[in-house]
Amino acid sequence: MSNNNELIQSLRAALEMTPSAVPLRKHLADLLLADGELEEAIKEYRRALDFAPQDDEIKLTLVEAYRQQNKPNVALVIVEELLRRPEPQANVLIVAARLYLQTGDEAQAASAYQRAIAQDPELADDELAHNLPQEPQPVQSAGDLVFVPVESEGEAPPGDLECPKIAFKDVGGMEKLKEEIRMKIIYPLTHPEIYKAYGKTAGGGILMYGPPGCGKTYLARATAGEVKAHFLAVGLHDVLDMWLGKSEQNLHAVFELARANTPCVLFFDEVDALGASRSDMRHHGIRHVINQFLSEMDGVQTSNEGVLILAATNAPWYVDAALRRPGRFDRVLFVPPPDAQARAAILEILLAGKPIEKMDYKKLARAAADFSGADLRGVVDVAIENKLRQAMQAGAPQPLATDDLQAVIKTVRPTIKEWFETARNYAIYSNVGGIYNDVLDYLKLSGKGLFSS
């Protein structure tokens, strides 16, 4: 039995109470990785990324777990995402060099290694350098690295079908968004005779955009629960593959799985990674994936009736305009941070079933102005962790009070401000067709977009 077994069990128990506590989940995954429990470690790392999708440290540790599993092609998909950034970190390039060497691509490994050392000479690794080609290799920018196919390892079909138990009643606020989704997705299923009278069928897509942590994924899952439909969540790692043509096959398999299990809500998270503007693509492979995406959405070979497509992005300005044509993502909805009423509702939902005194949710909502749903979840998690310490000393659960949450709120800075700085520029200077009018309205800048209508 592992020496870490008792600590692992304690962490699992703590995560039952605070499932979104990312540091605890990462610690648990690290212990499992150290014990060689690779499958369990990978599962915990991926759950941690569900709550912290931008955490590069977790992504790199997940890469290491896949490498130890001897799945370099899966690990490279994650590293490729990090390499696409304008200035990838030197440590990411070192990891890429090791993976390329593991797959036998010495030229790619040498290019990545040279770029890493050019950034940070202290990362020089004599053993790694010894195994690389001795002839000088051209130093490439991360964007120019060519990702060569490696041996396929027979991965399972992408995506897992769910039957969500949550519904709109479990989503705080967002009433306007819920009504848009009802009209586009829910009513065609619940009142098909009315829609058929107008020649409308169940299907089509909605693209949701807005700052991170404001409930886009949760709303998509609740949509499936509202109509008791299957839910299929698709991420970048489910689709992209090193094999030429395999990414397109994965994408087709995802749509086929949804078509075979209608009604089905097919949800694409971070769709800007799959549907980035083709004019920005440097490599043929990614362009082919985007074209496949467009073909699948159009139902060129098979009808998409009963497949309800939702997608989310934090960066709508990177999504190919072709995806927003009629029949594809023809509804583009802004998901703003929750207002005061919604913040109160979210806190009430988050605290349901936990030991609490009478809460002044309105007071807390006022104190948490500009907080996203994820920020509020973080507040609740920290407040619970503080109470857990008291409970362990007292030997019994201690109820949470309004003051406990208010004290945490004072220490937290809202995470959405940086996103709005970027969105504001696009809304003012690139608002072709009025696509960002909702952002202008939210910022009280209506009429200031140069292209607004």
N, C-alpha and C positions, 0 to 999 in steps of 0.2 A: 504493500500500500504506500502511496506517495506521502512524503512528509508534508506536502501541501494540502493533503486531502481535507483536513479540518478547516483550513482557511478557505478552500474552494467552496465547501458546503456553507460556510458563513456568508461568503459573498453571494452565493446563489439565493440564500434566504433574504439577504438585504435587497437584492434586485427584484425579488417578488414584490416588495413594497415600493421600490423606486426603480421601475424598469428602464427609465430614461437616464439614469445616473451613469453618464458615459465614463468617467474615471473609474468607477467601480467595475463596470463591464470590461473595460480595457485591462484592468488589473487581473480580473478573472481569466480573460483570454490569454494574457501573458503567462499566468501560472499553468494553464492547460497546455500552452505551447512548450513551456519548459519541461513539462511531464511527458511530452510526446503525444498528447491527445490532440492530434492535428485536426480531425474533423470537428471536434467540439470547439477547439480554439477558433477555427475559421467561422463557425456558426456565430460565436460571440463577437468576433471582430465585425462581421457583416451586420449584426444587430446594432452594434455601436455606431456603425456608419449610417444606419437608418436615422439615428438621432443627431449625428454630427457628420453629414456627408462631405464637408470640406476639410476634415481633419486628415492632413497628409501623413502625420505620424502613424495613425491607425492604418491607413492604406499601405504604407511601407511595411508595417509589421505583418499585415495580411499577405503581402507579396512574399515575405519570408516564409510564412506558413505554407503557401502554395509551392514555394521552391523546395521546401523540405518534403512535401508530398510528391515531388518529382513531376510537377505540373507547370513547367516554365511557360508554356503558351498562355495559360490562364493568368499567371503572374505578369506576363508581358502586356496583357490587355490593360491592366491597372497602371503599369508603368507608362505605357503609351499615352494614357490620359494625362499623366503628370508632365510628360515630355512635350505635350502640345502647347504648354504655356509659353509666353514670350521669353521668359528667362527661367528655365528649369533649374532647380537647385543642384549643386554639384553632387550631393549625396544620392540624389535620384539617378543621376547619370552613372554613378559608380554601381548602383544596383542594376541598372540596365546593362552595363558592361558585363557583370557577372552572369546575368541571365542569357545574354547573347552568347557568351562563351559556353554556357551550359548546353545551349541548343546547337552548338557547332558553328555559329556565325561569327567567325573571328574578326572579319573586317568591320562588322557593325560594332562588335565589342571594343575594338581598338579605337574607333571613332568616338564612341561614348566615353571611353576612359580618358582619351586625350582632352576632350572638352571639359571633363570633370577636373582634371589636374590643372588645366589652364585657369580655371576659376579658383581652385583651392589646392595649392601644392601639398598641403599637409595631408591630403587624402591619398597620397601616393601609396600604392600597395605593391611591394616587391613580388609577392607570390602571384598576384593577378597579372602584373606587367610581364612576368617571366612567361606566362602562358599565352600572351598575345603575340601577334605577328611582329617580328623585329623590324620589318620595313616600315618606314614612316607612312602613316595613313592621313588623308586629308581630314582636317578638323571640320566637322559639319555642325551647323546649327541644329538644335533639337527639332525644329520644324522640318529640316531636310532629311532626317534619319529615315531610311526606308525600312519598313517593317516586313521582313521576309517571312514566308510561311515556314512553320516548323511542323514536326510530326504531330498529327492529330492524336488525341488520347481518348477518343470515344466519350466525350462529355455527355451528360444526360441532356435531354431536350430542354431548351431554355424555358424558364418561367414555371411557376407553381400556381395551380388553380386554388382559389380560396372561396369560401362562402361566408362573407363578413357578417358579423352579428350586430354591428352598429348601423345606425340609420341617421336621418337628418336631425332627429330629436337629440342626438348625442353631439351635434355640432353647434357650438355656441355662435350666435349671430349669423352673418352671411345670408340674410333672408333674400336679398336681391339675386345673389348667385344661385341660391337654391331654386328660385323660381325660373331662372334661365335654364337650369339643368332639367327642371321638371318639363318645361316646354319642349326642349330639344331631345331629351332622352327618356324621361319617365312616362309622360303622358302618351307617347306613341305606343308604349308597351301596355299601359293600363287602359287606354281608350283607342285601340287600333281601328275600330270601325269609323270613328270620327276622322282620324287622320287619313284613312284609305279613301274616304269620300272626297278628300282634297288631293288625292294622289300622292300622299306622303307616307313613307315607310319608316320603320324603326331603324335607325342607323345614323351615321354621320359623326362629326367630331367637334369637341370643344377644347380650345387651348386656353389654359389658365396661366396667368403670369402675375408676378408680384415679388415682393421681398421674401427671402427665405424664412421659413419658420412660421408662416401665417396660415397653414392648414390646407394647402393644396392637395397633398397626398391623402390626408385624413378625409377631406371632402369627397375625393374620388372613391375611396373605400366605402364611405357612407352611402354614396350613390348606388353602388351595387347592393348594399344591404337594404336600401329603401325599396328596391323592386325584387329582392331575393334572387338576384342574378349572380352568376359566377364573377369572380374578380381575378384578373391576371395582370400583375404588376411587372413591368419590363424595365430593366435598367441597362446602362451601357454595357456592363459585364455580361449580360445575358445574350447580347447580340454580336459584339465585335469579336473577331477571331483572326488568328494569324494566317489561316489558309485562304488563298485567293478564292473568292466565291463562297466561302463558308459563312461569312457574315450575312450575305443575302439569303442563304439557305436557312440560317437561324431566324431571320426576320420573317421569312415565309412560314416557317414552322410555328412561330408565335401566332400569326394570323390564322393559320389552319387550326391550331388548338382552340382559339377563341371561336371560330366558325363552327367547330364541332361541338361546342358547349354553350350554344345560345340559350337564353339571353346571357351575354357576357360583356362586362365592362373591361375593356382593354386599356390599361393605363400606362403611358410612357412618361417616366420621370426624367428630368433633365433632357427634354426632347431636343434642345439646341445642339446636343452632342451627336444625335442621330440625324437631325434635320437642319444642319448648319447650311448657310448659304452656299450653293454650289460654286458661285463665282469666287468664294474665298478658299476653295479646296485646292491644294497643291497636288494631291495624289489621286490617281485614277480610282483606286480601291474605294475610297470614301465616297466619291461621286457615284459609283455604282450602287453603294448601299443606300444613298439618298434616293436615287432613281427607283430602286426596288421598293423603298418606303412609299413613294408616291404611287407606284403601280398597285401595291397592296391596298392602300387607302381607297383607290378608285375601284377596287374589286374587278380588275380587268378580266381575270379568269374565273373568279368565283364570287358570288354575291356576298356582300357584307351585311345583309339584313339581319338584324338582331345582334350585331356586334356594335357596341356603344363605345366609341373611342374618346378617351379623355387624355390630355397631355398637360404637363406642367413644365414651366421653365422660369428661371430667375433672370434670364437674358433673352427676351423676345426679339431684340434687335439682331440676334444672330440666327434666327430661324428663317429658312428659305421662304420667300414670298409665295412660291408655288404651293406650299403647304396650306396657305390661307385661302385658296380658291374654293368656290362652292363645291360641296360634296366632300371636302376634306375638313380642315379645321376652320370652318366658315364662321364660327363664333369665337371671338377672342375676348376673354373676360379677365378684367383686372381683379386680383384678390388682394384687397388692402389689408393693412394691419387692423385688428379688431377695434371697434369703437368701444366707448365706456360700457355700454350695455352688453356687448359681446364679451368684453374682458371679464365682467362679473359672471356671465354665464359659463365661460371657460373655467374660471377658478372654481365655480361650484361643481362643475363636472369633474375637474381634477381632484377635488377633495372628497368626492362622494365615496362613502364606505370607509373613510378614515376617521380616527378618533379626533373630533373637533369640538370646540365650544361654539356658541352662537357666533357666526361670522358676519362682519359688516362688509359684504361683497361690494357695495357701491363705494365705500370709502377706499377699499383696496384698489378698485378699478380706477378711481381718480388718481391715486398715488402712482399707478403703473401706466401713466399716459405714454403713448408711443411704444409700448411693449408688444412684441409679437406673441403668438400663441406659444412658440417654443421658449421665448423669454419667460412667460408665465409658468410654463412647465418647469423650467429651471429654478424659478423662485420657490415653487412648491417642493421640489426635490431637496433644495438646500434647507428649507424650513423643516422638512421631515428628518433629514440627516441630523440637524441640530437637536430635534426632539428625541431621536433615537439614542443619542448620547445620554440625555436626561433619563430616558426610559431604562437604559441599561444600568444606570446608577441606582435608580429607584426600584428596579425589579418589576416594573409594571408600565404599560403604555401611558404616556402623558398626552393629554389632548392639545391640539394646536389651537392657538387663539389668533385673533386679528393682529395683535401686536407682533406676534412671531413672524407673520408674513410681511408686515409693514417694515420690520427691521431689515429683512432680507432685500426688499424692494429698494431701500435706500442705498444698498451697496451694488446694485446692478445697473449697468448702462445698456440702454436699448440697442439691439444689433442691427436695426433696419436703416439707420441714418446714412450709412455709406451707400447702400443700394439706391436710396432716393437721390443722392447727389448725382449718380450716374444716370438714373432714369430721367431726372429733370433735364439734363442736357439733350437726351434723345427726344423728350417730349417737346422741347422748345424748338430744336433745330432740325429734327428728322420726323416730324409728325405727319407724314404723307397719308392722306385719306383720313386723318383724325384718329389713327389707331391708338394714340396715347392720350386722347382727350380725358379719359378717366383719371390718369395720373395728374394732368393739369388741374382737374377739378379737385382732386384730393389735396394738392399743394396750393389750392386757391390761386392758380395762375391761368384760369380760363381765358382764352383769346390771345395768349402770348405765344403760342406755337406758330412758327413761321409758315407751316403748311397745314395748320389745323383747319377743319371745316365745320 
